[in-house]
Structures are given as C-alpha cells and as structure tokens.
C-alpha cells in the first residue's frame, strides 16, 4: 500500500498506530529482514505521506542507533 500510494489514496492511513509498531520491528536485532522491511516502510510512509513526518520523527533515534552500530562494527 505504501509503495503504490500517495496522499490522496492513503488519506485514512493510521500513521499514529503504525509508526510505533514499525519502531518496535526496527529494534528486532535478531531479524535483519524484519528490521529492513520496517525501515523501508517508514521511508515509503514519509515519501507517500509527507504529513507523517511529525510522527515518524519518533523513529530517528532508532535509525541513528542502527547507523552507529553498523559503522562501528566495520
């Protein structure tokens, strides 16, 4: 839905309910695929629904944590 949608087609999308669930999935260290899909979903959400940025900002600390862990593990 997020990949193909836009603001017109996703008008009733429950951003405030979906973002905390995606943040939880983003923190699943034991499941890289789940983390990757959650990251993509958040990215697609911001692209398709720019108004969601105010809610998605809650995920920034988790994004940064993932980047820092990746950088320091090299």
Wavefront OBJ file of the C-alpha trace (Angstrom):
o trace
v 0.000 0.000 0.000
v 2.725 2.468 0.952
v 4.830 1.822 -2.140
v 1.975 2.470 -4.560
v 0.052 5.052 -2.514
v 0.067 8.819 -2.226
v -1.636 11.426 -0.068
v -4.885 11.075 -1.998
v -5.139 7.284 -1.839
v -3.794 6.929 1.713
v -5.912 9.645 3.319
v -7.169 7.418 6.140
v -3.924 5.542 6.750
v -3.443 5.109 10.544
v 0.025 6.667 10.798
v -0.100 7.184 14.576
v -0.831 3.496 15.139
v 1.567 2.097 12.532
v 4.713 4.062 13.409
v 5.152 2.678 16.965
v 4.692 -0.863 15.598
v 7.312 -0.225 12.905
v 9.696 1.207 15.500
v 9.309 -1.997 17.524
v 10.072 -4.054 14.430
v 13.049 -1.841 13.656
v 14.545 -2.814 17.024
v 14.477 -6.569 16.316
v 18.217 -7.198 16.343
v 17.772 -10.930 15.735
v 15.809 -10.488 12.492
v 17.582 -8.377 9.870
v 14.839 -8.850 7.267
v 12.181 -7.532 9.649
v 14.348 -4.531 10.529
v 14.960 -3.842 6.844
v 11.260 -4.054 5.942
v 10.333 -1.753 8.834
v 12.942 0.770 7.717
v 11.621 0.680 4.168
v 8.030 1.041 5.350
v 8.940 4.154 7.353
v 10.782 5.556 4.343
v 7.876 4.867 1.987
v 5.487 6.385 4.520
v 7.424 9.646 4.611
v 7.563 9.718 0.818
v 3.885 8.920 0.235
v 2.545 10.852 3.242
v 4.694 13.900 3.974
v 2.344 14.787 6.859
v 3.532 11.607 8.607
v 6.966 13.146 9.214
v 5.795 14.609 12.528
v 5.070 11.072 13.771
v 7.958 9.292 12.033
v 10.412 11.612 13.792
v 9.994 9.290 16.797
v 11.963 6.687 14.826
v 15.031 8.898 14.307
v 16.870 7.732 17.472
v 16.389 4.103 16.419
v 17.600 4.887 12.882
v 20.684 6.579 14.303
v 21.348 3.652 16.615
v 21.307 1.291 13.634
v 23.657 3.521 11.650
v 26.112 3.844 14.543
v 26.136 0.106 15.197
v 26.744 -0.569 11.504
v 29.557 1.990 11.271
v 31.392 0.811 14.368
v 31.120 -2.875 13.529
v 33.268 -2.460 10.404
l 1 2 3 4 5 6 7 8 9 10 11 12 13 14 15 16 17 18 19 20 21 22 23 24 25 26 27 28 29 30 31 32 33 34 35 36 37 38 39 40 41 42 43 44 45 46 47 48 49 50 51 52 53 54 55 56 57 58 59 60 61 62 63 64 65 66 67 68 69 70 71 72 73 74
